[in-house]
Amino acid sequence: MCQALARMIKHSGVCLVAGISIYRLHLAQTPNNYGAAASYIIRKKGEGMATRAKASKDNTEHRIGLVSDTHGRLHPAVKETLAGVELILHAGDVGKPEILEELAEIAPVVAVGGNVDMGVEGLDLPCFEVRDLFGLKILITHYTGEFEHLLPPVACTIDARKPDLVLSGHTHKPMVQQFNGIAFVNPGSCGPKRFSLPITCGMLTLRADRPKDFEVQLFDLEARRTLVQGA
């Protein structure tokens, strides 16, 4: 099934979810290389990025910012909350390219596209990214579906890439939950307020000498408090 789905994606040029094209895919991929070539990284000129430990004895704490669903507006508290992170992962529905430029003032950014990004000039983003950060493998996509009924492209990518953590957005609901040995994280939305949902972002903290022993914190940017903390 996964191979057939990959061929369908390759020839159609889009990720098909329930028969609806909600993601733009800007290169032909198979389940074995999702995200390998679809890298979207924006950084300040001259700025480097350390995402892989040089030695397994590295016991330095590394902090990664987690954001999603900015919808063209970045809450002002994000910059203060994520100050000092080494990298920012954006799980889609960016809204406009300027958001990625704002985030790049904090740290280099890796982003995927969401449904609102489709067709937006300057946001030709992949629907999947896979990153090995200091020994922790992270899959980034905008929407996974329910745990018990993952969307077929997501299920195939998880099966092929075997991530330790899946970062997604779309629902605007901040969440950290373990399922089938994988940590599923949704940092919520740090863009315009939606209904009664909080405005949130997150931070991943890990060490290269024990990358699987990581911590995720989700922050309520309006109440200025930690909303969720887990691993």
C-alpha contacts under 8 A as a table, 3 or more apart, distances in Angstrom:
res1	aa1	res2	aa2	distance
1	M	4	A	5.17
1	M	5	L	6.08
2	C	5	L	5.02
2	C	6	A	6.09
2	C	31	P	7.19
2	C	152	P	7.76
2	C	153	P	7.65
2	C	156	C	5.26
3	Q	6	A	5.02
3	Q	7	R	6.30
3	Q	30	T	7.38
3	Q	31	P	7.24
4	A	7	R	5.16
4	A	8	M	6.30
5	L	8	M	5.00
5	L	9	I	6.21
5	L	152	P	7.87
5	L	153	P	7.21
6	A	9	I	5.08
6	A	10	K	6.04
6	A	29	Q	6.88
6	A	30	T	5.13
6	A	31	P	6.33
6	A	153	P	7.95
7	R	10	K	4.95
7	R	11	H	6.24
7	R	30	T	7.25
8	M	11	H	5.41
8	M	12	S	5.99
9	I	12	S	5.22
9	I	13	G	5.70
9	I	14	V	5.74
9	I	15	C	5.79
9	I	16	L	7.23
9	I	28	A	7.28
9	I	29	Q	7.54
10	K	13	G	5.64
10	K	14	V	7.73
10	K	27	L	7.67
10	K	28	A	4.58
10	K	29	Q	5.96
10	K	30	T	7.40
11	H	28	A	7.50
13	G	24	R	7.23
13	G	25	L	5.70
13	G	26	H	6.91
13	G	27	L	7.15
13	G	28	A	6.85
14	V	21	S	6.31
14	V	22	I	7.90
14	V	23	Y	6.16
14	V	24	R	5.12
14	V	25	L	4.95
14	V	26	H	7.91
15	C	21	S	6.09
15	C	22	I	6.85
15	C	23	Y	5.46
15	C	24	R	6.58
15	C	25	L	6.38
15	C	127	C	7.43
15	C	153	P	7.33
16	L	19	G	5.63
16	L	20	I	5.66
16	L	21	S	4.96
16	L	22	I	6.89
16	L	23	Y	7.56
16	L	153	P	7.85
17	V	20	I	5.33
17	V	21	S	6.36
17	V	22	I	6.89
17	V	151	L	6.74
17	V	152	P	7.51
17	V	153	P	7.69
21	S	24	R	7.62
22	I	114	G	7.28
22	I	115	N	5.03
22	I	118	M	7.24
23	Y	113	G	6.62
23	Y	114	G	6.20
23	Y	115	N	5.89
23	Y	118	M	6.35
23	Y	126	P	7.79
23	Y	127	C	5.92
24	R	113	G	7.39
24	R	118	M	6.08
24	R	124	D	7.30
24	R	125	L	7.04
24	R	126	P	6.65
24	R	127	C	6.70
25	L	28	A	7.55
25	L	125	L	7.28
25	L	126	P	5.30
25	L	127	C	6.07
26	H	38	A	7.53
26	H	124	D	7.03
26	H	125	L	7.22
26	H	126	P	6.23
27	L	38	A	7.10
29	Q	32	N	7.94
29	Q	33	N	6.22
29	Q	34	Y	5.87
30	T	33	N	5.67
30	T	34	Y	6.23
31	P	34	Y	5.55
31	P	156	C	6.50
31	P	157	T	5.52
31	P	160	A	5.72
31	P	161	R	7.60
32	N	157	T	7.86
32	N	160	A	5.88
32	N	161	R	6.87
33	N	36	A	5.16
33	N	37	A	7.45
34	Y	37	A	7.55
34	Y	38	A	7.44
34	Y	128	F	6.31
34	Y	129	E	6.76
34	Y	130	V	7.01
34	Y	157	T	6.94
35	G	38	A	4.75
35	G	39	S	6.36
35	G	126	P	7.51
35	G	128	F	5.37
35	G	129	E	4.04
35	G	130	V	5.08
35	G	131	R	7.99
36	A	39	S	6.80
36	A	129	E	7.21
36	A	130	V	6.77
38	A	125	L	7.96
38	A	126	P	5.77
38	A	128	F	7.58
38	A	129	E	6.75
39	S	110	V	7.33
39	S	126	P	7.52
39	S	129	E	6.78
40	Y	109	V	7.84
40	Y	110	V	5.55
40	Y	111	A	5.93
40	Y	112	V	7.45
40	Y	125	L	6.70
40	Y	126	P	7.48
41	I	108	P	6.68
41	I	109	V	5.35
41	I	110	V	4.74
41	I	111	A	7.00
42	I	100	L	7.05
42	I	101	E	7.28
42	I	104	A	6.33
42	I	108	P	5.62
42	I	109	V	5.23
42	I	110	V	6.90
43	R	47	E	6.32
43	R	48	G	7.84
43	R	101	E	7.86
43	R	104	A	5.15
43	R	105	E	7.68
43	R	107	A	6.69
43	R	108	P	4.26
43	R	109	V	6.40
44	K	47	E	5.45
44	K	104	A	5.98
44	K	105	E	6.55
44	K	107	A	7.77
44	K	108	P	7.05
47	E	108	P	7.82
48	G	108	P	7.99
49	M	86	E	7.06
49	M	87	L	7.32
49	M	108	P	6.80
50	A	53	A	7.54
50	A	86	E	7.25
51	T	87	L	7.91
51	T	132	D	7.23
51	T	133	L	4.95
51	T	134	F	6.08
52	R	132	D	6.86
52	R	133	L	5.37
52	R	134	F	4.46
52	R	135	G	7.06
53	A	56	S	6.85
53	A	58	D	6.94
53	A	133	L	7.73
53	A	134	F	4.83
53	A	135	G	7.47
53	A	208	A	6.03
54	K	58	D	7.55
55	A	58	D	5.73
55	A	208	A	7.77
56	S	208	A	5.93
56	S	209	D	5.08
57	K	208	A	7.19
57	K	209	D	5.35
58	D	207	R	7.10
58	D	208	A	5.48
58	D	209	D	5.55
59	N	207	R	5.51
59	N	208	A	6.07
59	N	209	D	5.46
59	N	210	R	7.95
60	T	207	R	5.80
60	T	208	A	7.27
61	E	205	T	6.50
61	E	206	L	5.63
61	E	207	R	4.95
61	E	208	A	7.92
62	H	85	V	7.58
62	H	86	E	7.08
62	H	205	T	5.59
62	H	206	L	5.37
62	H	207	R	6.04
63	R	84	G	7.76
63	R	85	V	4.97
63	R	86	E	6.05
63	R	87	L	7.53
63	R	203	M	6.56
63	R	204	L	5.61
63	R	205	T	4.60
63	R	206	L	6.73
64	I	85	V	5.30
64	I	86	E	5.80
64	I	87	L	5.10
64	I	88	I	5.74
64	I	89	L	7.39
64	I	203	M	5.57
64	I	204	L	4.96
64	I	205	T	6.45
65	G	82	L	5.99
65	G	85	V	6.02
65	G	86	E	7.75
65	G	87	L	6.11
65	G	88	I	4.36
65	G	89	L	6.12
65	G	201	C	7.74
65	G	202	G	5.95
65	G	203	M	4.63
65	G	204	L	6.38
66	L	88	I	5.85
66	L	89	L	5.10
66	L	90	H	6.25
66	L	91	A	7.90
66	L	187	P	6.07
66	L	201	C	5.94
66	L	202	G	4.63
66	L	203	M	5.48
66	L	204	L	7.10
67	V	70	T	7.78
67	V	88	I	7.34
67	V	89	L	6.25
67	V	90	H	4.89
67	V	91	A	6.40
67	V	187	P	5.65
67	V	188	G	7.17
67	V	189	S	6.99
67	V	190	C	6.75
67	V	200	T	7.91
67	V	201	C	5.09
67	V	202	G	6.34
68	S	90	H	5.18
68	S	91	A	4.72
68	S	92	G	5.58
68	S	93	D	6.74
68	S	94	V	7.17
68	S	168	S	7.55
68	S	169	G	5.60
68	S	170	H	7.72
68	S	172	H	7.97
68	S	186	N	7.89
68	S	187	P	6.34
68	S	188	G	6.18
68	S	189	S	5.34
68	S	190	C	6.61
68	S	201	C	7.45
69	D	91	A	7.19
69	D	92	G	5.89
69	D	93	D	4.64
69	D	94	V	5.89
69	D	95	G	7.89
69	D	169	G	6.55
69	D	170	H	6.55
69	D	172	H	6.90
69	D	188	G	7.14
69	D	189	S	4.76
69	D	190	C	6.49
69	D	191	G	6.18
70	T	73	R	5.42
70	T	74	L	5.71
70	T	93	D	6.28
70	T	94	V	5.21
70	T	95	G	6.50
70	T	99	I	7.61
70	T	189	S	6.05
70	T	190	C	5.37
70	T	191	G	3.86
70	T	192	P	7.01
71	H	93	D	5.62
71	H	94	V	5.25
71	H	95	G	4.16
71	H	96	K	7.36
71	H	116	V	7.56
71	H	191	G	5.75
71	H	192	P	6.95
72	G	94	V	6.07
72	G	95	G	4.02
72	G	96	K	5.10
72	G	98	E	7.83
72	G	99	I	6.33
72	G	191	G	7.05
73	R	95	G	7.59
73	R	99	I	6.92
73	R	190	C	7.94
73	R	191	G	4.96
73	R	192	P	6.36
74	L	78	V	7.19
74	L	99	I	6.65
74	L	190	C	6.10
74	L	191	G	5.05
74	L	192	P	7.82
75	H	78	V	5.80
75	H	190	C	5.63
75	H	191	G	5.67
75	H	192	P	7.64
75	H	199	I	7.92
75	H	221	L	7.88
76	P	79	K	6.38
76	P	80	E	7.82
77	A	80	E	5.42
77	A	81	T	6.07
77	A	221	L	6.09
78	V	81	T	5.05
78	V	82	L	5.95
78	V	190	C	7.42
78	V	201	C	7.18
78	V	221	L	7.36
79	K	82	L	5.44
79	K	83	A	5.80
79	K	103	L	7.59
79	K	106	I	6.55
80	E	83	A	5.23
82	L	85	V	5.84
82	L	106	I	7.27
82	L	203	M	7.41
83	A	106	I	6.18
84	G	106	I	7.27
84	G	107	A	7.78
85	V	88	I	7.26
85	V	106	I	7.44
85	V	107	A	6.49
86	E	107	A	5.83
86	E	108	P	7.25
87	L	107	A	5.21
87	L	108	P	5.16
87	L	109	V	5.98
87	L	110	V	7.69
88	I	103	L	7.55
88	I	107	A	6.24
88	I	108	P	6.17
88	I	109	V	4.72
88	I	110	V	6.30
89	L	109	V	5.89
89	L	110	V	5.01
89	L	111	A	5.92
89	L	140	I	7.84
90	H	94	V	7.68
90	H	109	V	7.15
90	H	110	V	6.19
90	H	111	A	4.56
90	H	112	V	6.48
91	A	111	A	6.14
91	A	112	V	5.62
91	A	113	G	7.20
91	A	114	G	7.56
91	A	140	I	6.09
91	A	141	T	5.73
91	A	142	H	5.11
91	A	167	L	6.56
91	A	168	S	5.21
91	A	169	G	5.58
92	G	111	A	6.53
92	G	112	V	5.06
92	G	113	G	4.49
92	G	114	G	4.35
92	G	115	N	7.92
92	G	117	D	7.62
92	G	141	T	7.14
92	G	142	H	5.10
92	G	168	S	7.76
92	G	169	G	6.74
92	G	170	H	7.59
93	D	113	G	6.08
93	D	114	G	4.29
93	D	115	N	6.30
93	D	116	V	5.34
93	D	117	D	5.65
93	D	142	H	7.50
93	D	170	H	7.41
94	V	97	P	7.38
94	V	99	I	6.71
94	V	100	L	7.60
94	V	113	G	7.07
94	V	114	G	7.18
94	V	116	V	7.57
94	V	117	D	6.39
95	G	99	I	7.46
95	G	116	V	6.33
95	G	117	D	5.74
95	G	120	V	7.72
96	K	99	I	5.93
96	K	100	L	7.83
96	K	117	D	7.51
96	K	120	V	7.08
96	K	122	G	7.56
96	K	123	L	6.97
97	P	100	L	5.52
97	P	101	E	6.72
97	P	121	E	7.94
97	P	122	G	5.77
97	P	123	L	6.05
98	E	101	E	4.94
98	E	102	E	6.20
99	I	102	E	5.08
99	I	103	L	6.28
100	L	103	L	5.07
100	L	104	A	6.04
100	L	109	V	6.93
101	E	104	A	4.97
101	E	105	E	6.68
102	E	105	E	5.44
102	E	106	I	7.51
103	L	106	I	5.41
103	L	107	A	6.57
103	L	108	P	7.56
103	L	109	V	6.83
104	A	107	A	4.91
104	A	108	P	5.10
104	A	109	V	5.95
105	E	108	P	7.87
111	A	125	L	7.01
111	A	126	P	7.86
111	A	129	E	7.74
112	V	125	L	5.30
112	V	126	P	5.17
112	V	127	C	5.35
112	V	128	F	6.19
112	V	129	E	6.71
112	V	140	I	6.96
112	V	141	T	6.16
112	V	142	H	6.86
113	G	117	D	5.76
113	G	118	M	7.31
113	G	123	L	7.39
113	G	124	D	7.51
113	G	125	L	4.79
113	G	126	P	5.77
113	G	127	C	5.44
113	G	141	T	7.65
113	G	142	H	6.66
114	G	117	D	5.35
114	G	118	M	6.98
114	G	127	C	7.30
114	G	142	H	5.37
114	G	143	Y	7.85
114	G	170	H	7.59
115	N	118	M	5.71
116	V	120	V	7.93
117	D	120	V	5.38
117	D	123	L	6.26
117	D	124	D	7.92
117	D	125	L	7.94
118	M	123	L	7.60
118	M	124	D	7.67
119	G	123	L	7.61
119	G	124	D	7.72
120	V	123	L	5.59
120	V	124	D	7.53
121	E	124	D	7.28
126	P	129	E	7.05
127	C	141	T	5.78
127	C	142	H	7.04
128	F	139	L	7.05
128	F	140	I	5.68
128	F	141	T	4.95
129	E	139	L	5.82
129	E	140	I	5.08
129	E	141	T	6.77
130	V	137	K	7.02
130	V	138	I	5.60
130	V	139	L	4.53
130	V	140	I	6.27
130	V	161	R	7.89
131	R	137	K	5.70
131	R	138	I	5.15
131	R	139	L	6.56
132	D	135	G	5.75
132	D	136	L	5.44
132	D	137	K	4.37
132	D	138	I	6.26
133	L	136	L	5.10
133	L	137	K	6.29
133	L	138	I	7.40
134	F	206	L	7.92
134	F	207	R	7.07
134	F	208	A	4.92
134	F	211	P	6.48
135	G	208	A	6.26
135	G	211	P	5.55
135	G	212	K	7.81
136	L	163	P	7.89
136	L	164	D	6.33
136	L	165	L	7.72
136	L	211	P	5.46
136	L	212	K	6.33
137	K	162	K	7.85
137	K	163	P	4.93
137	K	164	D	5.30
137	K	165	L	6.54
138	I	163	P	5.41
138	I	164	D	6.07
138	I	165	L	4.89
138	I	166	V	5.78
138	I	167	L	7.13
139	L	158	I	7.75
139	L	163	P	5.93
139	L	165	L	6.34
139	L	166	V	4.78
139	L	167	L	6.14
140	I	166	V	5.92
140	I	167	L	4.78
140	I	168	S	6.02
141	T	144	T	7.13
141	T	166	V	7.72
141	T	167	L	6.43
141	T	168	S	5.18
141	T	169	G	7.62
142	H	167	L	7.86
142	H	168	S	4.78
142	H	169	G	5.10
142	H	170	H	5.99
143	Y	168	S	5.59
143	Y	169	G	5.86
143	Y	170	H	5.69
144	T	147	F	7.74
144	T	150	L	5.69
144	T	151	L	5.83
144	T	154	V	5.97
144	T	168	S	6.78
145	G	149	H	6.31
145	G	150	L	4.75
145	G	151	L	5.33
146	E	149	H	5.04
146	E	150	L	5.42
146	E	151	L	7.86
147	F	150	L	5.61
147	F	179	F	7.18
150	L	154	V	6.32
150	L	155	A	5.65
151	L	154	V	5.31
151	L	155	A	6.10
152	P	155	A	5.06
152	P	156	C	6.07
153	P	156	C	5.21
153	P	157	T	6.16
154	V	157	T	5.13
154	V	158	I	6.11
155	A	158	I	5.18
155	A	159	D	6.10
156	C	159	D	5.07
156	C	160	A	6.14
157	T	160	A	5.08
157	T	161	R	5.81
157	T	162	K	7.75
158	I	161	R	5.32
158	I	162	K	5.13
158	I	163	P	6.32
159	D	162	K	5.59
163	P	166	V	6.72
163	P	182	I	7.09
164	D	181	G	7.65
164	D	182	I	5.26
164	D	183	A	6.39
164	D	212	K	7.65
165	L	182	I	5.58
165	L	183	A	4.62
165	L	184	F	5.85
165	L	185	V	7.26
166	V	182	I	7.20
166	V	183	A	6.22
166	V	184	F	4.84
166	V	185	V	6.12
167	L	184	F	6.15
167	L	185	V	4.94
167	L	186	N	5.93
167	L	187	P	7.92
168	S	184	F	7.69
168	S	185	V	6.39
168	S	186	N	5.17
168	S	187	P	7.63
169	G	172	H	6.29
169	G	173	K	7.84
169	G	186	N	5.25
169	G	187	P	6.80
169	G	188	G	6.25
169	G	189	S	7.61
170	H	188	G	7.95
171	T	188	G	7.20
172	H	186	N	7.78
172	H	187	P	7.79
172	H	188	G	4.28
172	H	189	S	4.89
172	H	194	R	7.78
172	H	197	L	7.19
173	K	186	N	6.85
173	K	187	P	7.46
173	K	188	G	4.79
173	K	189	S	7.36
173	K	197	L	6.85
173	K	198	P	7.91
174	P	185	V	7.67
174	P	186	N	5.11
174	P	187	P	4.89
174	P	188	G	4.13
174	P	189	S	7.72
174	P	200	T	7.07
174	P	218	L	7.06
174	P	228	V	7.88
175	M	184	F	7.68
175	M	185	V	5.63
175	M	186	N	4.98
175	M	187	P	6.60
175	M	188	G	7.38
175	M	228	V	7.35
176	V	183	A	6.92
176	V	184	F	5.80
176	V	185	V	4.61
176	V	186	N	6.53
176	V	216	V	7.58
176	V	228	V	7.34
176	V	229	Q	7.82
176	V	230	G	6.59
176	V	231	A	7.36
177	Q	183	A	5.71
177	Q	184	F	5.28
177	Q	185	V	6.60
177	Q	231	A	7.93
178	Q	181	G	6.21
178	Q	182	I	5.49
178	Q	183	A	4.46
178	Q	184	F	6.03
178	Q	231	A	7.96
179	F	182	I	5.32
179	F	183	A	6.45
179	F	184	F	7.14
183	A	231	A	6.98
187	P	200	T	6.41
187	P	201	C	5.04
187	P	202	G	5.28
187	P	218	L	6.25
188	G	198	P	7.87
188	G	199	I	6.98
188	G	200	T	5.43
188	G	201	C	6.24
189	S	192	P	7.70
189	S	193	K	7.85
189	S	198	P	7.73
189	S	199	I	5.52
189	S	200	T	5.48
189	S	201	C	6.72
190	C	193	K	7.98
190	C	199	I	4.99
190	C	200	T	5.03
190	C	201	C	5.87
190	C	221	L	7.85
191	G	199	I	6.94
192	P	199	I	7.72
193	K	196	S	7.64
193	K	197	L	6.97
193	K	198	P	7.12
193	K	199	I	6.25
194	R	197	L	5.81
194	R	198	P	7.91
198	P	220	D	6.25
198	P	221	L	7.75
198	P	222	E	7.40
199	I	220	D	5.89
199	I	221	L	5.70
199	I	222	E	6.51
200	T	218	L	6.65
200	T	219	F	5.33
200	T	220	D	4.74
200	T	221	L	5.43
201	C	218	L	5.72
201	C	219	F	5.54
201	C	220	D	7.19
201	C	221	L	7.39
202	G	216	V	6.99
202	G	217	Q	5.45
202	G	218	L	4.16
202	G	219	F	5.85
203	M	216	V	5.73
203	M	217	Q	5.27
203	M	218	L	6.51
204	L	214	F	7.10
204	L	215	E	5.79
204	L	216	V	4.61
204	L	217	Q	6.60
205	T	214	F	5.74
205	T	215	E	5.21
205	T	216	V	6.44
206	L	210	R	7.55
206	L	211	P	5.63
206	L	212	K	7.75
206	L	213	D	6.80
206	L	214	F	4.61
206	L	215	E	6.59
207	R	210	R	5.54
207	R	211	P	5.18
207	R	213	D	7.70
207	R	214	F	7.31
208	A	211	P	5.05
210	R	213	D	5.66
210	R	214	F	7.97
211	P	214	F	6.14
213	D	231	A	7.55
214	F	231	A	5.92
215	E	229	Q	7.19
215	E	230	G	5.74
215	E	231	A	4.78
216	V	228	V	7.83
216	V	229	Q	5.67
216	V	230	G	5.33
216	V	231	A	5.66
217	Q	226	T	6.77
217	Q	227	L	7.47
217	Q	228	V	5.60
217	Q	229	Q	4.42
217	Q	230	G	6.60
218	L	226	T	5.91
218	L	227	L	5.42
218	L	228	V	4.92
218	L	229	Q	6.39
219	F	224	R	7.04
219	F	225	R	5.82
219	F	226	T	4.47
219	F	227	L	5.16
219	F	228	V	7.04
220	D	223	A	5.55
220	D	224	R	5.59
220	D	225	R	5.43
220	D	226	T	6.10
220	D	227	L	5.68
221	L	224	R	5.01
221	L	225	R	7.12
226	T	229	Q	7.20
